Amino acid sequence: MTDFGLPRCERALVLSPHPDDEALGPGGTILRLNAAGAVSRVVFLTDGERLYGDPNPEVAEKRRDEGVRSSALLGCREPFFLGFPDGRLASCTQEVCRRLSGIIAEERPDIVFAPSPIDHHPDHIATAGAALSLLESEGGLRLAFYEVYSTLRFTHLIEVTDVVERKKEAILTYRTSLYGNPHLYLRAALGLNAHRALFVQSEGFYEALYIVENTGEADTLPDRLCYKDLQPGRVQKATE
């Protein structure tokens, strides 16, 4: 059963593999949580320095600046920048988990947002894996997977219609991060949010989340997120 209410939350931690993912993905939900009194902080795992292939310190600096401004627009506290290698998070997951564990101990969030493990980017998938490891090691956490590039099965649909203009502002902050064409990514992100409104027969905007409450789902989660658990046998042709 789908939940249409905001997840219960007093303190939220948003894991963003690169500066832009937090705005493109759960930006509206974060805006609504903060407006309801939650305290949120974004953790940027990389600076996105390999945007055009080779590492570029100037690109990294611009993307960090955009991340700071976006985070402020979303109503979050000053973000963390961990500086892990862009495009290579999978090669340092143990250190990622160690750093995130320290932040969790300091911030004491009751929910952690992360890209889903079926999102179409290796750094997003690595971030999801780190988040699942933290769910197993840190007691009392809930994990909310969000969408950026790939849709996922959802447990929550959060209406963001009332805050969509502020979500737009946060996305449009990312001029460097979004290849000088943030309007293209804005259109795609809001298109996804509008598509999710089909499930409630609405003309508004919704963000989809899959909230994991326990670690027992971890092994089967990727299949569940793309509905493979509902297809135990092969798909049959209509004539069979």
N, C-alpha and C positions, 0 to 999 in steps of 0.2 A: 504494500500500500504506500502510495506517495504521500509525503508530508509537505505541506505548503507553508509551514511556519518557519521562521528563522530558527536555526539551531541554537539551543541554549548555550550561552557563552558570556563569560565575564572578561576573559583574556584570550586573545587569538594570536597565533603565529602563522604567518603566510610564507610558505616556501616558494620562492620564485627562482627558477634556474637562471634566468637572465632578466635584466631590466626591461620590462614590458609585459611579462607573463602575468603578473599580479593584476594589471589593469585589464588586459585582454580577457583573462579568465574570470576570476571571482570578484572583479572590481565593484560591481553593484552590491553584492552580498556584503563585502567589507564595509562599504559606505553605510548600508543599513544597520549592520551590527554596531558600528561606531556611533551612529545616531541614536541607537538604543542604549548606549552607555558602556559598551564594551571598550576595552583597551587593546589595541592591535599594533603589531609591528611586522614589517616585511623583512625577510631574510633573503637577500640576493646572493645566490651561491656562486655565480660567476659575474664578471664585469662585462661579458659579451665582447671581449677584445678581438675575437676571430670572425667578426661579422662579415668581412670580405675575404676571408681565407687565412692570411697570415696574421699573427698577433699585432695589434696596433694600439699603442698606449694612448694616443689621442682619441681614438674611438672609445676606448675603455673609460677615459675621463669624462667624455661627453655622455656616455650611457649612465655612468654613476650619477652625474648631475641630473639627468632626466629622471632617474629612479628616485632621487631625493624629492624632486618637485612632484612627481606622481604620487609618492607616498603621502606627502602633505595634502594633496588634493583629495585623497581617499580618507583623510582624517586619521591617519596612523601616526604613531610616534616615529622618531628618527630611525631610519632603517639600519640593518646590519649589512655589511658587505664582506663576504668571506674570501673572495678573490681566488676561488678554485679555477683551474684551467677550463676555459670555454671549449665546449665540444668534447671534453674528456673527463666528465664527472665519473663515468663508470670505472675509471682507472684509480680513483682515490676514494671509494665509498667508505672505507673504514675511517679515514680521517674526517670525511664529511659527517659521518655519524658521531664521531667524538666531539667535533665542534658544535654540532646541533644539540647534542646532549647537554653540553655546558650552557648553551643559551636557554634550553628548556628549564634547566635547574634555576637559572637566574630569573626568567620571565614567568615561569609557572603557568603556561597556557592550559586551558581545558579543552581546546580544539586546535588542531594543526591542519592547515590547508596545503595541499600539494597537487601537482598535475597527476593525472591518472596514469597507471602503468601501461595503458594502451594508447597513450598520446603519441603523435607521430613526430617524435624528436628524441634522439638518444639521451640528451641531458634531462629531458622530462621524465623518461623512463627510469633513469638512474636516480633522480630525485624521489620518484615514487617508491623505489626500492629502499632507499635510505629511510623514508618516512615509515614504511612498513616495519623495518628493523627497529625503529624507535618506538613504534607502537608495542612491540613485543618486550622491549627492555624498560620502558618508562611506564609506570603504573598510572592509571587514571586518565590517560589521554584518549581522545577521540580523533579520528583522522577523516578529513573531508577531501575527497578527490574532486578536482574541478576540470573543466574542459578548456582546451586552447585550440588545438588543431583537429582532434578526433572526438567524436561524440562518444558518450558512455551511457550505460544503463544507470539510472538514477534512483536514489531514495528520496531526494528532496528537490522540489522546484521552487526557487525563490523569486518572487516577483520583484523586478528592479525598475519598473516603469517610472516610478516617482524620482528615481535618482539617476536615470539614464543620461541626462544632460551632463551631470558631474562625471559619470563614467567616461563619456565622450571627451571631456576636458583632460582626464588623466591619460587616455590613449593618445590624444593628439599632442601631448607633451613629448612623446617619443619620436621626434622627427628623425634623429640620427639612428636610433635603434630600429626603426621601421623603414629603413632604406630611403629616407627622404620622402616617403609616400604614406604617411600615417592614415590618410583618409581611406586608402585601400583596405588596410587592416581593420579600421573602424567599421567599415561597411560589412566586412566579413564577420566580425565579432557580434555586431548588433543583428546581423542576419541570422546567426545561430541563436541568439537570444529571442528573436522574433519567431523563429521556427519552433522553439520550445513552447511558445504560447499556444501552439496547436493542441497541446495535450490538455489545455484548460479552455479551449475554444475562446481565446481572448485575442485582442489586437495589441496587447502589451508586450513587455519584454521579460523574459525569465532566464535565470541561470540554473543549470542542473548540477547537482552534487551527488556523489555517492559517499555516504558516511559509514565508516567502519567502526563498529562498537567493540569488537573483540578480535583477538589474533587468530581465531580458528578459521577465518575466511582466507587467510593469506595465500595458501597453496592453490586454491581454486579461483582466486579473485580475477585474474585476467580473463579466464573463460566466462566467468559470471558477468563481468562488465560488458562483454560483447555478446551476451545471450547464448553462448554455446552450451550452457547447462540445460537449455530448453530444447536442444537438438541432439539427443543421445544416439540416434542412428543417422544414416545418410539422408540427405534431402532427396525425396522422391519426386520424379516428374509427375505432372498433373494427370498424365495418361496411365500411370502405373497403379 
